[in-house]
């Protein structure tokens, strides 16, 4: 009887998907909207929410453009609203909207505030950051001169499927919070199922598929053939209509805002020539003022492309990145609002970088590759990976302290901090993304590799990372805000106070020790500083290219 019910659900699903594919092949999108008006709506709505009101914008076409709230995600310190736009609509600017907080069953706001920020998220979507709704209120957005949008479904950030993409082997990768799996370990895939559908609240109209692998916060699923075999499988509109989530057997399906995307690529041989030899992936928050130095230096030593995952910055990083792009640096900024997901974010970045990059380094903005012998980074990587099947280089890190400074050094990080701990702390990696294990397991510092590949440990005399970890207090205290890694406790929490991730002896409060400027200083190390001054100092002004304009003027007058 149980098998019969399973066959019945599957049959319903196949019939439903067949009908959908026929509709996409035979009707225009406007005809689809007309058809679905009286019946099933392919718009994801929570069981407890109402269908969003749509803002109608004037257009030259006969069909007006509509903008709606797709969903809202509640984080510990903010609410993030996802706005959905039709392809023809102009995007809002911050001054166009307000965050509004409504009493139940009322259209009159109890509170109305300007949003903290508004940003482009991905194709036809923006995200709006608002303050948390007061208890007993419903949060929405008010469009100036057009009234309120009705709230969409609301989800918690820590139990949610938030990204889904079809990989080049036709499996689907789902990025999720809430599985609570052990770090660095592969879990039993038979305990999970993947769920695909136009509305996951309607179990009769979903397809369930087997899980290929599950580790940390990434689930690799078999993609339904009814999706793979349609001629519309590369259409963002078609794929974007499908929700994807994960069900733990014996428990409910996780809430989802993950819409299906296609990673348009095909498997490639390791000897396939990529567009770029060396790239870098990083995740950051409020590090805009350090980007110019970090990117200028690393470009000179051989990095060709940059993937920046912006984890909720509010320091005008988009302007800094835009200025660097205008200066012909190859940088993409990818908005990544998901907190405590550094491992998943780096895996996501590895997939994107895989298409154009032979090697990818995973470092933070306070970490700099130092080549003591003056070689190019790519030459060192090539020499060290000549051994058969070496696909990851592990590079030791020297941790630098405040070096006697109490203010941010005007001439930059590399020239300013020159005293460090004697022994290396941990390592970071440069990897061949084509050789990563299909589970995409990483522990921030390194990835798991496919069977048959191996890593090599770099000698510090050839390549080392200068990690400016313990900077002046003004910079360092930002680490108390929130740690980005999934398996690292936030510093304000009482647990794991002795973790190596923390600064020794600081406890859980962001209170500057009186001797902070002299801590973490065991070895004077000016190697990278000397090389930077030789490579970048302007012979006329004596300044470095990343110094502020005011500082350059002061130097030129001295």
PyMOL commands that set and color helices and strands:
alter all, ss='L'
color gray80, all
select helices_A, chain A and resi 2-26+29-36+94-96+189-191+203-205+225-228+236-239+288-301+317-326+342-353+377-384+413-416+433-435+473-480+516-518+527-536+549-557
alter helices_A, ss='H'
color red, helices_A
select strands_A, chain A and resi 55-57+65-74+79-85+97-103+109-113+117-122+125-130+137-143+147-148+153-156+160-166+171-177+192-197+206-215+218-222+243-248+255-256+260-262+276-284+305-310+331-335+357-362+367-370+390-399+419-420+427-431+454-457+464-467+523-524
alter strands_A, ss='S'
color yellow, strands_A
deselect
rebuild
show_as cartoon
